[in-house]
């Protein structure tokens, strides 16, 4: 039996025609609104008069076409919650940034044409534009646009996406290196290579700030960013010099490139993995929250961001942790709770901004739209104490849930104080594209 079903059992009786009837309170339809990460609001309703049929309505269906296009544009190119999520001046900054990139791209086409002309290739303006814009910049920008919609996931797992960025970059570079082997497919390989590198550029830049923020101890984020860029520039110049030397010696043939390129790619990916393992990210996401709760419940200690960094699974962060209650987050409320369970949970814990629902293999937790990191921590602790209180969580009694909740209430002030003392940011919870609900 599900955890939420154990809180209370609704009286039921069968009539002669075998249809289930419930009490008067249960005849009231249960409705709620869920807002997903893409800012699309949907209204869900369980109607007891129709055998608890679930109906779903997209609230924005009534919007005019112009508004849909406008909001789609804002969701793609502006931060979530704009204009309330940014400070004054962001729009003007964005307008002139767009003009900056427009003029830069136009100048790059002209410069490419001039360089080809200086090299003796005598390209026409149309040829220079096609080669520079459509092939290189065009496919690269398509990759950037697609990757820009994944920003929320990058906030939640910056290390994973930073590694993926370098893998994509090496993939694109590898296609370019192998292009002489199949010159008849030059256009396809060059286009796909630039597409992958465009995605890599967005992912790398988007994850740069949260990674640098993890090191800023005295509000010196700008200084850290500037020094990091200085190091990158220096070793980029050194790498270009080494590349020129290799290109003119051992890698002057395609055979040499096919040997050196894979070795450099392996070293490149290994370096970024070790680089990410060294970053002490201090924001709460599902994996780090589960690890913190597991250490606290099992050993009574709080790990610092520096202690936890080498324990993170950078490639598969969604693994379930037994000591933390095997909590899974991100599924919609309509997927995990029936009307009776949701209603009774809100009656029992009206002030809480989380809902727990026990399944066969894990415990689902759904957060309200405005839930903070502290709310996620409270729900995780309840799930952990409840699952560890009895050998089989499927047989947990309602009293076991209340005991877990009371225990959480007792230890939470100390737990939260220690987390903040260790440097964790508990004011927000980064769950990526996880679905939340609004009562």
C-alpha positions, 0 to 999 in steps of 0.5 A: 500500500502506498505511503499516502494511502496509509494516512487515512483510508476513505470509507467505501462501499459497493452498490448492487451494480458494483460501482464504487461509492465514496463519502460526500467529501470524496465527491468533491473533484480534486484539482491543481495546477502544475507549472513545468520548467518550460513555463507551460501551466496545466490544470489537472482534475480528478473527477469522482463522478467519472471513476476518478478520470484524470483530465488535463487542460493546458491553460495557455490554449486560450492565448492568442497566437501572437502571445504564444509566439512572444512567450515562446521567444521569451522562454528561449532567449530570456531567463525563466521568470523574466522580467521579475527574475532579473534586475533593472537594465537587463533588457537594454544590456541584451539589446546592445549585446545582440547588436554587438554579435550581429556586427561581429558576425558581419565583420567575420564574413568580410574578414574571411573573404579578405583572407581567402582573397589574400591567399590567392583563392579569389573567392566571390562574395557569394562563395565567402558568405556561403562558406563562412556563414551557412557552413560554419556559423550557421550550423554552429548557431543551430547547435547553440539555439538547441542547447540554450533550452537546457539551461535549467539542467545545467544549473542543476548539474553543471559538472556533468554538462561541462564534461559533456561540452568537452565530449561534444567539442572533441566529437566535432573536432574529430569529424573535422580531422577525419574529413580528408578521408571522405572529401565527398562528404565534406559539407555534411561532416563540417556542418555536423562538426560545427553543430556539435561544437556550437552546443559545446560552446553554449554548455561550457559558457553556461556552466562557467559561472556556477563553477567559478561561484563555488570558489568565490570565498570573499565576493571575488567572483570577477577576479576569479573569472578574469584570472581563469580567462587569463590562464585559458588564454595563455595555454590556448596560445601555447597549445596553438604553438604546439599544434603548429609544430605537430602539423608541420612534423609528425602530423603532416599526414592524415595517418599522423593526425589519426594517431595524435588526435585520439590521444589528445582527445583522451587527455582532454576529457580526462583533464576536464573530468579531474577538473570537475571533480575538484570543484566544490559546488555548494548549491543543492541539487537532487544528488547532493541533497541525497548524499547530505541527508544520507551522511546525516541520518547514518553518521550524524555528520554534515559533509562540506562541499569540499568533502562531497565533491569526490563522492559525486557521480558526474556521469549518472547523477540520478542514482538512488541512495538507500540511506536517504530514503531512495527519493526520486524527484521530478515527476509530476504530481498527477503521476504519483498521487491520487485525489484522496492521497493528495487531499489527505496529505495537505490536510495532515501537513498543510504548511509543508511544500512537499508531497511524498508518495511511496512506490515499490522501488523509490519514494517520489517527492513533488515540490510546490512551485515556490519551495526552497532548498529548506523545503526539499531538505525537510521532505528528504529527511522525512523520507529517510527517517520513514524508510529507515524506521522499519525493515520494509517501507511498504508496511510502514504504518501511519504512526511511523510517518508521524514519528519520522516527521516529528524526528525531522522537526526535532533535528532540522534546526541543527541540521540546517544550521550545520549545513549553512555553517559548512557553506551550503546555500539552502535558499534554493533547490536546483532540480533541473526540469523537474515538475512542480505544482501550485495548489 
